[in-house]
């Protein structure tokens, strides 16, 4: 006689994966082994993780559009190839040597 099939709520798996929970955390919550998750529910986990990334990206864009300057800068660097301007000079001349004379008092 085979073991009974345990019913697992795939929506719960997707929601936990959307929060980027580990396989171990999801397995503990739904009551199955990590091997079962990897074997039978991996496509739900992948889908949930992608939805989590989309939600995070949406929140970042909302934050930037809401006026968050650091988020605007970060998103600009990530998606618009914007960079901090770094000025470099190509002077081949050595820096001048400046020696300051100090007053030396003679010991008597």
MDAnalysis code that builds the backbone (N, CA, C; Angstrom):
import MDAnalysis as mda
import numpy as np

u = mda.Universe.empty(324, n_residues=108, atom_resindex=np.repeat(np.arange(108), 3), trajectory=True)
u.add_TopologyAttr("name", ["N", "CA", "C"] * 108)
u.add_TopologyAttr("resid", np.arange(1, 109))
u.add_TopologyAttr("resname", ["UNK", "UNK", "UNK", "UNK", "UNK", "UNK", "UNK", "UNK", "UNK", "UNK", "UNK", "UNK", "UNK", "UNK", "UNK", "UNK", "UNK", "UNK", "UNK", "UNK", "UNK", "UNK", "UNK", "UNK", "UNK", "UNK", "UNK", "UNK", "UNK", "UNK", "UNK", "UNK", "UNK", "UNK", "UNK", "UNK", "UNK", "UNK", "UNK", "UNK", "UNK", "UNK", "UNK", "UNK", "UNK", "UNK", "UNK", "UNK", "UNK", "UNK", "UNK", "UNK", "UNK", "UNK", "UNK", "UNK", "UNK", "UNK", "UNK", "UNK", "UNK", "UNK", "UNK", "UNK", "UNK", "UNK", "UNK", "UNK", "UNK", "UNK", "UNK", "UNK", "UNK", "UNK", "UNK", "UNK", "UNK", "UNK", "UNK", "UNK", "UNK", "UNK", "UNK", "UNK", "UNK", "UNK", "UNK", "UNK", "UNK", "UNK", "UNK", "UNK", "UNK", "UNK", "UNK", "UNK", "UNK", "UNK", "UNK", "UNK", "UNK", "UNK", "UNK", "UNK", "UNK", "UNK", "UNK", "UNK"])
u.atoms.positions = np.array([
    [0.847, -1.175, 0.000],
    [0.000, 0.000, 0.000],
    [0.896, 1.243, 0.000],
    [0.626, 2.181, -0.875],
    [1.418, 3.416, -0.994],
    [1.031, 4.401, 0.103],
    [1.960, 5.299, 0.355],
    [1.669, 6.336, 1.348],
    [0.583, 7.259, 0.812],
    [-0.249, 7.787, 1.705],
    [-1.297, 8.703, 1.231],
    [-0.665, 10.009, 0.726],
    [-1.289, 10.578, -0.292],
    [-0.795, 11.826, -0.862],
    [-1.243, 12.984, 0.022],
    [-0.291, 13.770, 0.444],
    [-0.595, 14.911, 1.292],
    [-0.976, 16.084, 0.401],
    [-2.091, 16.721, 0.691],
    [-2.540, 17.886, -0.060],
    [-1.779, 19.109, 0.439],
    [-1.162, 19.797, -0.484],
    [-0.391, 20.986, -0.141],
    [-1.013, 22.162, -0.876],
    [-1.204, 23.269, -0.178],
    [-1.769, 24.473, -0.775],
    [-0.672, 25.174, -1.575],
    [-0.776, 25.108, -2.895],
    [0.260, 25.694, -3.740],
    [0.278, 27.214, -3.643],
    [-0.846, 27.827, -3.336],
    [-0.873, 29.292, -3.173],
    [-0.040, 29.703, -1.963],
    [-0.073, 28.907, -0.915],
    [0.752, 29.183, 0.261],
    [2.228, 29.069, -0.095],
    [2.560, 28.057, -0.870],
    [3.948, 27.876, -1.300],
    [4.400, 29.089, -2.109],
    [3.545, 29.538, -3.056],
    [3.908, 30.696, -3.873],
    [4.061, 31.956, -3.022],
    [3.177, 32.149, -2.054],
    [3.253, 33.351, -1.202],
    [4.522, 33.340, -0.350],
    [4.889, 32.177, 0.176],
    [6.114, 32.086, 0.974],
    [7.349, 32.280, 0.095],
    [7.310, 31.742, -1.114],
    [8.423, 31.927, -2.046],
    [8.525, 33.389, -2.466],
    [7.383, 34.069, -2.555],
    [7.363, 35.489, -2.905],
    [8.088, 36.319, -1.847],
    [8.070, 35.851, -0.625],
    [8.798, 36.506, 0.469],
    [10.246, 36.023, 0.539],
    [10.647, 35.195, -0.416],
    [11.989, 34.622, -0.516],
    [12.355, 33.761, 0.696],
    [11.362, 33.034, 1.191],
    [11.629, 32.059, 2.249],
    [12.477, 30.936, 1.663],
    [13.263, 30.307, 2.495],
    [14.093, 29.195, 2.029],
    [13.232, 27.950, 1.834],
    [13.809, 26.970, 1.138],
    [13.105, 25.694, 0.979],
    [12.780, 25.088, 2.341],
    [13.722, 25.171, 3.265],
    [13.525, 24.610, 4.606],
    [12.360, 25.290, 5.310],
    [12.288, 26.613, 5.225],
    [11.198, 27.345, 5.884],
    [9.849, 27.002, 5.266],
    [9.803, 26.938, 3.948],
    [8.544, 26.592, 3.279],
    [8.128, 25.167, 3.630],
    [9.093, 24.247, 3.599],
    [8.802, 22.844, 3.906],
    [8.245, 22.699, 5.323],
    [8.863, 23.371, 6.275],
    [8.383, 23.310, 7.664],
    [6.965, 23.852, 7.768],
    [6.694, 24.954, 7.091],
    [5.386, 25.590, 7.197],
    [4.273, 24.732, 6.604],
    [4.515, 24.151, 5.423],
    [3.456, 23.369, 4.772],
    [3.461, 21.901, 5.168],
    [4.511, 21.473, 5.871],
    [4.525, 20.114, 6.406],
    [4.978, 19.037, 5.438],
    [5.915, 19.368, 4.570],
    [6.491, 18.368, 3.673],
    [8.007, 18.467, 3.754],
    [8.688, 17.546, 3.111],
    [10.148, 17.586, 3.114],
    [10.652, 18.555, 2.042],
    [11.885, 18.976, 2.198],
    [12.477, 19.855, 1.191],
    [12.625, 19.113, -0.138],
    [12.872, 17.804, -0.070],
    [12.977, 17.009, -1.301],
    [11.652, 17.004, -2.063],
    [10.553, 16.914, -1.324],
    [9.236, 16.944, -1.963],
    [9.007, 18.289, -2.632],
    [9.388, 19.373, -1.950],
    [9.259, 20.705, -2.551],
    [10.064, 20.803, -3.834],
    [11.308, 20.347, -3.773],
    [12.188, 20.446, -4.931],
    [11.722, 19.550, -6.084],
    [11.113, 18.450, -5.739],
    [10.685, 17.499, -6.757],
    [9.323, 17.875, -7.362],
    [8.389, 18.292, -6.528],
    [7.013, 18.454, -6.999],
    [6.513, 19.890, -7.090],
    [7.164, 20.820, -6.420],
    [6.612, 22.173, -6.351],
    [7.605, 23.259, -6.777],
    [8.687, 22.869, -7.421],
    [9.733, 23.826, -7.763],
    [9.214, 24.924, -8.688],
    [8.311, 24.598, -9.605],
    [7.793, 25.617, -10.524],
    [6.956, 26.660, -9.786],
    [6.254, 26.263, -8.721],
    [5.495, 27.228, -7.912],
    [6.446, 28.139, -7.129],
    [7.536, 27.558, -6.670],
    [8.522, 28.342, -5.916],
    [9.204, 29.346, -6.842],
    [9.571, 28.911, -8.045],
    [10.187, 29.834, -9.002],
    [9.229, 30.968, -9.346],
    [7.975, 30.637, -9.573],
    [6.958, 31.641, -9.893],
    [6.805, 32.620, -8.731],
    [6.738, 32.112, -7.519],
    [6.603, 32.969, -6.345],
    [7.792, 33.894, -6.165],
    [8.994, 33.385, -6.383],
    [10.198, 34.220, -6.236],
    [10.221, 35.325, -7.289],
    [9.793, 35.010, -8.507],
    [9.732, 36.038, -9.558],
    [8.686, 37.098, -9.200],
    [7.556, 36.684, -8.660],
    [6.542, 37.655, -8.223],
    [7.085, 38.532, -7.098],
    [7.897, 37.951, -6.221],
    [8.520, 38.717, -5.141],
    [9.460, 39.783, -5.686],
    [10.232, 39.429, -6.706],
    [11.137, 40.399, -7.330],
    [10.346, 41.538, -7.971],
    [9.242, 41.191, -8.631],
    [8.404, 42.206, -9.270],
    [7.820, 43.146, -8.213],
    [7.351, 42.594, -7.118],
    [6.793, 43.422, -6.044],
    [7.840, 44.361, -5.463],
    [9.039, 43.851, -5.274],
    [10.122, 44.665, -4.741],
    [10.496, 45.776, -5.716],
    [10.589, 45.450, -6.985],
    [10.908, 46.448, -8.008],
    [9.822, 47.529, -8.047],
    [8.564, 47.119, -7.958],
    [7.455, 48.069, -7.968],
    [7.558, 49.018, -6.773],
    [7.858, 48.472, -5.605],
    [7.994, 49.302, -4.404],
    [9.152, 50.287, -4.549],
    [10.254, 49.845, -5.165],
    [11.398, 50.738, -5.382],
    [11.020, 51.883, -6.317],
    [10.323, 51.573, -7.404],
    [9.928, 52.615, -8.333],
    [8.932, 53.577, -7.692],
    [8.006, 53.063, -6.900],
    [7.057, 53.937, -6.205],
    [7.789, 54.864, -5.242],
    [8.793, 54.340, -4.565],
    [9.596, 55.142, -3.646],
    [10.332, 56.244, -4.409],
    [10.919, 55.887, -5.542],
    [11.650, 56.870, -6.353],
    [10.697, 57.929, -6.906],
    [9.558, 57.500, -7.426],
    [8.590, 58.449, -7.976],
    [7.956, 59.304, -6.890],
    [8.018, 58.825, -5.662],
    [7.518, 59.590, -4.524],
    [8.515, 60.633, -4.031],
    [9.706, 60.678, -4.642],
    [10.660, 61.722, -4.314],
    [11.891, 61.266, -3.560],
    [12.091, 59.992, -3.383],
    [13.276, 59.509, -2.673],
    [14.499, 59.649, -3.572],
    [15.325, 60.643, -3.274],
    [16.508, 60.911, -4.091],
    [17.481, 59.725, -4.096],
    [17.795, 59.113, -2.948],
    [18.707, 57.958, -3.008],
    [18.179, 56.826, -3.895],
    [16.873, 56.591, -3.854],
    [16.305, 55.534, -4.695],
    [16.362, 55.930, -6.167],
    [16.142, 57.230, -6.465],
    [16.257, 57.691, -7.846],
    [17.671, 57.486, -8.363],
    [18.654, 57.830, -7.550],
    [20.057, 57.667, -7.942],
    [20.380, 56.194, -8.168],
    [19.963, 55.348, -7.239],
    [20.259, 53.916, -7.355],
    [19.613, 53.327, -8.604],
    [18.340, 53.623, -8.830],
    [17.659, 53.084, -10.010],
    [18.279, 53.630, -11.296],
    [18.697, 54.895, -11.276],
    [19.363, 55.467, -12.440],
    [20.648, 54.734, -12.770],
    [21.399, 54.385, -11.744],
    [22.638, 53.640, -11.960],
    [22.354, 52.228, -12.462],
    [21.304, 51.600, -11.942],
    [20.997, 50.222, -12.312],
    [20.403, 50.097, -13.706],
    [19.499, 51.023, -14.062],
    [18.732, 50.847, -15.289],
    [19.069, 51.833, -16.402],
    [19.703, 52.930, -16.063],
    [19.987, 53.950, -17.068],
    [21.481, 54.137, -17.310],
    [22.291, 53.265, -16.748],
    [23.750, 53.331, -16.884],
    [24.328, 54.677, -16.455],
    [23.676, 55.307, -15.491],
    [24.211, 56.560, -14.965],
    [25.316, 56.243, -13.970],
    [26.309, 57.119, -13.897],
    [27.451, 56.887, -13.020],
    [27.808, 58.168, -12.303],
    [28.497, 58.020, -11.185],
    [29.063, 59.172, -10.514],
    [30.221, 59.662, -11.367],
    [30.302, 60.980, -11.531],
    [31.379, 61.536, -12.353],
    [32.664, 61.553, -11.537],
    [33.684, 60.939, -12.089],
    [34.992, 60.913, -11.440],
    [35.957, 61.630, -12.366],
    [36.484, 62.748, -11.892],
    [37.420, 63.509, -12.710],
    [38.830, 63.023, -12.454],
    [39.525, 62.787, -13.534],
    [40.916, 62.382, -13.430],
    [41.758, 63.364, -14.233],
    [42.878, 63.692, -13.696],
    [43.792, 64.567, -14.420],
    [44.970, 63.742, -14.905],
    [45.477, 64.113, -16.027],
    [46.587, 63.370, -16.609],
    [47.838, 64.252, -16.664],
    [48.159, 64.853, -15.569],
    [49.373, 65.661, -15.524],
    [50.577, 64.739, -15.409],
    [51.541, 64.965, -16.265],
    [52.753, 64.162, -16.225],
    [53.862, 64.847, -15.449],
    [53.550, 66.057, -14.973],
    [54.556, 66.795, -14.224],
    [54.574, 66.331, -12.776],
    [55.750, 66.285, -12.193],
    [55.790, 65.931, -10.766],
    [55.261, 67.099, -9.939],
    [54.768, 66.779, -8.777],
    [54.300, 67.821, -7.875],
    [55.490, 68.634, -7.392],
    [55.303, 69.939, -7.167],
    [56.420, 70.760, -6.694],
    [56.819, 70.368, -5.277],
    [58.108, 70.458, -5.017],
    [58.638, 70.155, -3.696],
    [58.742, 71.472, -2.941],
    [58.043, 71.552, -1.853],
    [58.050, 72.768, -1.044],
    [58.650, 72.425, 0.306],
    [59.735, 73.117, 0.618],
    [60.389, 72.919, 1.908],
    [60.284, 74.226, 2.661],
    [59.700, 74.165, 3.819],
    [59.559, 75.369, 4.623],
    [60.728, 75.466, 5.583],
    [61.290, 76.655, 5.649],
    [62.407, 76.878, 6.552],
    [61.859, 77.161, 7.949],
    [62.476, 76.555, 8.939],
    [62.049, 76.764, 10.324],
    [63.114, 77.602, 11.013],
    [62.643, 78.392, 11.932],
    [63.592, 79.185, 12.709],
    [64.345, 78.256, 13.658],
    [65.663, 78.344, 13.566],
    [66.494, 77.533, 14.441],
    [67.243, 78.483, 15.360],
    [67.075, 78.323, 16.649],
    [67.767, 79.166, 17.618],
    [69.034, 78.447, 18.053],
    [70.072, 79.211, 18.089],
    [71.335, 78.622, 18.520],
    [71.332, 78.425, 20.003],
    [71.869, 77.332, 20.440],
    [71.992, 77.068, 21.880],
    [73.250, 77.744, 22.385],
    [73.167, 78.401, 23.471],
    [74.332, 79.080, 24.027],
    [74.726, 78.525, 25.323],
])
